């Protein structure tokens, strides 16, 4: 009887956390990359174990400021998706660049400071709520 009550109590909680309104917007975002910025690093996204990501990650530098551009991306939807710069594919040591703006298009994210890109060599799309990796790109 206790197991049955646990299932009845946990079942609604599980599904409430994945409501559609918690998902990332799916209207493509088309942000313009400053053409005078210098491309420093880039990589092609690979799918993670919990989602799919296609497109490219690119790091640009202009006037001492770095930006990460998700270029022509298509991402499977999920709740609480964030963009990270990470030292590892499984994010342990990472910089959170913010919530994913959309599941498609070209998106620009400001990078605070000057991270050491020989250490922070991965761009990730990661579900922060459930600690699920949707995709990664090694920046070379």
Secondary structure, 3 states (H helix, E strand, C coil): CHHHHHHHHHHHHHHHCCCHHHECCCCCEECCCCCCCEEEEEEECEEECCECEEEEEEEEEECCEEEEEEEEEEECCCECEEEEEECCCCCCCEEEEEECCCCEEEEEEEECCCCCCCCCCEEEEEECCCCEEEEEEECC
